Amino acid sequence: MLVFEFKAYGKAAQFAAVDDAIRTAKFIRNSCIRLWMDVKSTGKNDLQKYCAVLAANFPFASELNSMARQASAERAWSSISRFYDNCKKGISGESVAGDGFRSGKLILPLGKKGYPQFQKDCRSVEYKTSGWKLADDRKNITFSDRKGIGRLKLKGTRDLHFYQINQIKRVRLVKRADGVYVQFCIDVDRSENIEPTGSTVGLDVGLKEYYTDSDGTMVENPKFLRQGEKVLKRSQRRVSKKVKGSKNRGKARQILGKRHLKISRQRKDHAVKLARCVVQSNDLIAYEDLRIKNMVKNHCLAKSINDASWYQFRVWLEYFGKVFKRVTVAVNPQYTSQECSSCGVIVKKTLSTRTHVCKCGCVMDRDENAARNILFRSLGTVGHIGTSALDAGNAWGDETSTLVGENLLEQVIS
């Protein structure tokens, strides 16, 4: 699936209609959650049927396209099924942390983290294959339901002429601080064939440097939030000085939202470009399997960790690994900084110690030593990968892939 995004341009009345459609989608989702809370035996099909009941009882709900109502019900069921899965897996913090099952019965404690909640701030409405029509020039889209959105002009860098209309499975209207955007979900498998490089790399992420690889290369941490923090604080003070509920406060909040949106886009752009470069330059990429959720509990480092957006970088590494048919391996980071990459002896050091010094004579940067250990550990799990190049099929054929694997192992050992 590919998701293309375009900025939508229209009149104020049209954007007011978009807001109305989003509120209706939120109402349908929350109503489905309430039905499930009242009747625990409610399934996915029951929620789909309930959409017709809501449309019959509420005129504003009937104005929304029928498939858009079904998409809202699917959102509700997605949160419900995720809660069930978390209870079965006993995921701490996301579900009931092992208390989901007692005496063979599923206990659903209201208020526990992970339990489906009513949505307060919805910013999107999703249409399926009906309720919209794309113009022949692919530069305009018309929404034909009774909400009155009408024809919106699209501006973006993507070209929809390469894809057929029947390949577009979803169309989503998303409201952000700087306007309304239209997203197209296109049913197409993206894959690119590139020549093998014969290189491997291990990545150790950090706060001072964004990452240090096993070759000793360091990439500077851009720290987008720290750079824009002065402007953010000034914008936040302006919001706090305005009277609650006033138009001036709404304008100030919009400006603050744009500041945060810019930082978010900077992080994403940096992660995408960096991940693509790393994947294209190496046949095997090993990285730390970090638990970011637990790390941000340290309030002294939480802001810096969130600013680094390590998880977003990992997501794009795995995505481009599938696209370019490269091997990506998540490695347990335990003791990677303490263990000597040369002899394997544990050399204890504090966070302030930035140089690894071992009795065997190995002296190098602490992060480079960790990156080498990450790469070494990944070799033992390459044969068990199921979510990257080995699972997607060998792009170079069985014989070529075997030769590449042998070359990788020889390079790491040497």
C-alpha positions in Angstrom: 0.0 0.0 0.0 1.1 3.5 -0.8 -0.3 6.6 0.8 -0.1 9.9 -1.2 -1.1 13.2 0.5 -2.3 16.4 -1.1 -3.2 19.8 0.3 -6.8 20.6 -0.2 -8.0 24.1 -1.3 -11.6 25.3 -1.1 -14.0 27.7 0.4 -14.7 28.3 4.1 -18.1 26.6 3.8 -16.5 23.5 2.4 -14.0 23.3 5.2 -16.9 23.7 7.7 -18.6 20.7 6.0 -15.3 18.8 6.5 -15.4 19.6 10.2 -19.0 18.4 10.3 -18.1 15.1 8.6 -15.3 14.6 11.1 -17.6 15.2 14.0 -20.1 12.7 12.6 -17.3 10.1 12.1 -16.3 10.6 15.8 -19.9 10.2 16.9 -20.3 6.9 15.1 -17.1 5.5 16.5 -17.9 6.5 20.0 -21.5 5.1 19.6 -20.0 1.8 18.5 -17.7 1.7 21.5 -20.7 2.4 23.8 -22.6 -0.5 22.2 -19.7 -2.8 22.8 -19.4 -1.7 26.4 -23.1 -2.4 27.0 -23.2 -5.7 25.1 -19.9 -7.5 25.4 -20.9 -10.1 22.9 -20.9 -7.5 20.1 -18.8 -8.4 17.1 -17.5 -6.6 14.1 -20.5 -7.4 12.0 -22.8 -6.1 14.7 -21.0 -2.7 14.7 -21.4 -2.5 10.9 -25.2 -3.1 11.3 -25.4 -0.6 14.0 -24.2 2.1 11.6 -27.5 1.7 9.7 -29.4 2.1 13.0 -27.6 5.3 13.8 -28.2 6.7 10.3 -32.0 6.0 10.7 -32.2 7.6 14.1 -29.9 10.6 13.5 -30.4 12.8 10.4 -26.8 14.2 10.6 -25.4 10.6 10.6 -27.4 9.7 7.5 -25.8 12.6 5.6 -22.4 10.9 5.8 -21.6 8.3 3.2 -22.5 4.8 4.2 -19.0 3.5 3.6 -17.6 6.3 5.6 -19.8 5.2 8.5 -18.6 1.7 8.1 -15.0 2.9 8.2 -15.7 4.7 11.5 -17.1 1.4 12.9 -13.9 -0.3 11.7 -11.9 2.2 13.7 -13.9 1.3 16.8 -13.5 -2.4 16.3 -9.7 -1.9 15.7 -9.4 -0.5 19.2 -11.5 -3.3 20.7 -9.5 -6.1 18.9 -6.3 -4.5 19.9 -7.4 -4.6 23.6 -8.3 -8.3 23.3 -4.9 -9.1 21.8 -3.1 -7.2 24.5 -5.1 -9.1 27.2 -4.2 -12.4 25.6 -0.5 -11.5 25.3 -0.4 -9.9 28.8 1.4 -6.8 27.5 2.3 -4.7 30.5 1.1 -1.1 30.3 -1.0 -1.6 27.2 -3.5 -4.0 28.6 -4.4 -5.2 32.1 -0.8 -6.5 32.7 -1.8 -10.2 33.1 -5.1 -9.6 34.9 -7.1 -10.0 31.7 -7.8 -13.6 32.4 -9.0 -15.1 35.6 -10.4 -18.6 36.0 -10.7 -18.9 32.2 -12.8 -15.8 31.9 -11.8 -12.5 30.3 -12.0 -9.6 32.7 -12.6 -6.2 31.2 -11.7 -3.5 33.8 -13.0 -0.1 32.8 -10.4 2.6 33.0 -7.3 0.4 32.6 -4.8 1.5 30.1 -5.4 0.0 26.8 -9.2 -0.3 27.3 -11.1 1.3 24.4 -11.8 4.9 25.1 -14.2 7.5 23.7 -12.4 9.7 21.3 -12.4 13.4 22.2 -10.3 14.9 19.4 -10.9 13.4 16.0 -9.1 14.9 13.0 -10.0 12.7 10.1 -12.8 11.0 8.2 -12.3 8.1 5.9 -14.1 7.1 2.8 -13.8 3.8 1.0 -14.6 3.3 -2.7 -17.7 5.4 -2.8 -18.7 9.0 -1.8 -16.0 10.6 -3.8 -15.0 11.1 -7.5 -11.5 12.0 -8.8 -11.4 14.4 -11.8 -9.8 13.2 -15.0 -6.9 15.6 -14.6 -6.3 14.1 -11.0 -6.1 17.6 -9.6 -9.6 17.9 -8.1 -11.8 15.6 -6.0 -15.5 15.8 -5.4 -17.3 14.4 -2.4 -20.8 13.4 -3.3 -22.4 12.7 0.1 -24.9 15.1 1.7 -22.4 16.8 3.9 -21.8 19.4 1.3 -18.1 19.2 1.0 -18.2 19.4 -2.8 -15.2 19.9 -5.1 -11.8 20.5 -3.6 -8.6 21.4 -5.4 -5.6 19.2 -4.8 -2.0 20.4 -4.8 1.0 18.1 -4.2 4.2 16.6 -5.7 2.8 13.1 -6.4 1.2 12.1 -9.7 -1.9 10.0 -9.5 -1.9 9.3 -13.3 0.3 6.3 -12.8 -2.5 4.5 -11.0 -6.0 3.4 -11.9 -9.1 4.6 -10.0 -9.9 1.0 -8.8 -6.5 0.9 -7.2 -7.5 3.7 -4.7 -9.0 1.8 -1.8 -9.4 4.6 0.7 -9.6 8.4 0.7 -9.1 10.2 4.0 -9.7 13.8 4.9 -7.2 14.9 7.5 -7.4 18.2 9.4 -4.1 19.7 10.5 -3.0 23.0 12.0 -2.2 24.4 8.5 -5.2 23.2 6.7 -7.0 20.1 5.3 -5.2 17.3 3.5 -6.5 14.5 1.3 -4.8 11.1 1.6 -5.1 8.4 -1.0 -4.4 4.8 0.0 -3.3 3.0 -3.2 -3.2 -0.8 -3.5 0.2 -1.4 -5.1 3.3 -3.3 -3.9 6.4 -1.1 -3.9 9.7 -2.9 -4.6 12.9 -1.8 -6.1 15.9 -3.9 -7.3 19.4 -2.6 -6.6 22.7 -4.2 -6.9 24.2 -5.8 -3.7 26.8 -3.7 -2.0 28.6 -6.4 0.0 28.5 -4.1 3.1 27.1 -4.6 6.6 26.5 -2.1 9.3 25.5 -2.0 13.0 23.9 1.1 14.4 24.0 2.5 17.9 21.7 5.4 18.4 22.3 8.1 21.0 21.5 11.6 22.1 24.8 13.4 21.3 25.1 11.7 17.9 22.0 10.5 16.2 23.7 7.2 15.5 27.2 5.8 15.4 27.8 2.8 13.0 30.2 -0.1 13.2 32.6 1.7 10.8 33.0 4.6 13.2 30.9 7.0 11.2 28.9 9.4 13.3 25.8 11.3 12.3 25.0 14.5 14.1 21.7 14.7 16.1 19.7 17.6 14.5 17.7 18.3 17.8 14.8 19.9 16.0 12.8 20.5 19.2 15.7 22.1 21.0 16.3 24.4 18.0 12.7 25.5 17.9 12.1 25.5 21.6 12.4 29.3 22.0 9.7 29.9 19.4 7.5 27.3 20.9 7.7 28.8 24.3 6.9 32.2 23.0 3.9 30.8 21.1 2.7 29.0 24.2 2.9 32.1 26.4 0.8 34.0 23.8 -1.8 31.2 24.1 -1.9 31.3 27.9 -2.4 35.1 27.9 -5.5 34.9 25.7 -9.0 34.6 27.2 -10.3 31.0 27.0 -13.0 30.6 24.3 -12.0 33.8 22.5 -11.2 33.9 18.8 -7.7 35.4 19.6 -7.0 32.3 21.7 -8.0 30.1 18.8 -5.7 31.9 16.4 -2.8 31.7 18.9 -3.5 27.9 19.3 -3.4 27.5 15.5 0.0 29.3 15.3 1.3 27.0 18.1 0.0 24.0 16.3 1.9 25.0 13.1 5.1 25.3 15.1 4.7 21.8 16.4 3.7 20.5 13.0 6.9 22.0 11.5 9.1 20.1 14.0 7.2 16.9 13.4 7.7 17.2 9.6 11.4 17.9 10.1 11.8 14.8 12.2 10.0 12.7 9.6 12.0 14.1 6.7 15.3 13.5 8.5 14.3 9.9 9.4 13.2 9.0 5.9 16.2 10.4 4.1 18.7 8.9 6.6 17.0 5.5 6.7 16.9 5.3 2.9 20.5 6.2 2.6 21.5 3.5 5.2 19.5 0.8 3.5 20.7 1.5 0.0 24.3 1.5 1.2 24.3 -1.8 3.0 23.0 -5.4 2.5 22.5 -6.0 6.3 21.5 -3.4 8.8 21.5 -4.2 12.5 20.0 -1.9 15.1 19.0 -1.8 18.7 15.7 -3.3 19.8 15.0 -0.4 22.2 11.9 -0.1 24.4 11.3 3.6 23.9 8.2 3.6 26.1 10.2 2.5 29.1 13.1 4.8 28.4 11.0 8.0 28.4 10.0 7.3 32.0 13.3 8.9 32.9 12.0 12.5 33.0 15.5 13.9 32.7 16.0 12.4 29.3 12.4 12.1 28.0 12.4 15.3 26.0 15.7 14.5 24.3 14.7 10.9 23.6 11.4 12.0 22.0 13.2 14.7 20.0 15.6 12.1 18.6 12.6 10.0 17.3 14.5 6.7 17.3 11.4 4.6 16.8 10.4 6.5 13.6 13.9 5.9 12.3 13.5 2.2 13.0 10.1 2.1 11.3 11.6 3.6 8.1 14.6 1.3 8.2 12.3 -1.7 8.2 10.1 -0.2 5.5 13.0 0.5 3.1 14.4 -2.9 4.0 11.3 -4.5 2.5 11.3 -2.1 -0.5 15.0 -2.6 -1.4 15.0 -6.3 -0.2 17.7 -5.7 2.4 18.1 -7.6 5.7 17.2 -5.6 8.8 17.8 -7.1 12.2 16.7 -5.9 15.6 19.2 -6.8 18.3 18.9 -7.0 22.1 21.0 -3.9 23.2 21.8 -5.4 26.7 25.5 -5.0 27.5 26.4 -3.9 24.0 28.2 -0.8 25.5 29.9 -2.8 28.2 31.1 -5.8 26.2 34.5 -5.5 24.4 34.0 -6.0 20.7 37.5 -7.4 20.4 37.8 -10.0 23.1 34.3 -10.1 24.6 35.2 -9.1 28.2 32.7 -7.0 30.1 34.3 -3.6 30.8 32.0 -1.7 33.2 31.7 2.0 32.5 29.3 4.9 33.5 27.4 7.0 31.0 30.0 9.8 31.3 32.7 7.4 30.1 32.7 8.0 26.3 35.8 5.9 25.5 36.0 2.1 25.6 39.4 0.9 27.0 40.0 -2.8 27.4 43.0 -4.7 28.8 43.3 -6.5 25.4 44.4 -3.2 23.9 41.2 -2.2 22.3 40.6 1.5 22.5 37.7 3.2 20.6 34.7 5.3 21.0 32.1 3.8 23.3 29.3 4.0 20.7 31.4 2.5 18.0 32.2 -0.4 20.2 28.5 -0.9 20.9 27.7 -0.7 17.2 30.2 -3.5 16.4 28.7 -5.7 19.1 25.2 -5.1 17.6 26.5 -6.2 14.2 28.2 -9.3 15.6 25.0 -10.3 17.4 22.9 -9.9 14.3 24.8 -12.6 12.5 23.3 -15.3 14.7 19.8 -14.2 13.8 20.0 -13.6 10.1 18.7 -17.0 9.3 15.6 -16.4 11.4 14.4 -13.1 9.9 10.9 -13.2 8.5 10.0 -9.5 8.0 12.6 -8.2 5.6 14.5 -9.3 2.6 14.7 -13.0 3.3 10.9 -13.2 3.7 10.2 -11.0 0.6 12.0 -13.4 -1.7 15.6 -13.2 -2.9 15.9 -10.5 -5.5 19.1 -11.8 -6.9 18.3 -15.5 -7.0 19.3 -18.4 -4.7 22.8 -18.7 -5.9 23.5 -14.9 -5.8 22.0 -14.5 -2.3 24.1 -17.4 -1.0 27.3 -15.7 -2.3 26.2 -12.4 -0.8 25.6 -14.0 2.6 29.1 -15.7 2.5 30.7 -12.4 1.6 29.0 -10.6 4.5 30.1 -13.1 7.0 33.7 -13.0 5.7 33.8 -9.2 6.0 32.5 -9.1 9.5 34.9 -11.8 10.7 37.8 -10.0 9.1 
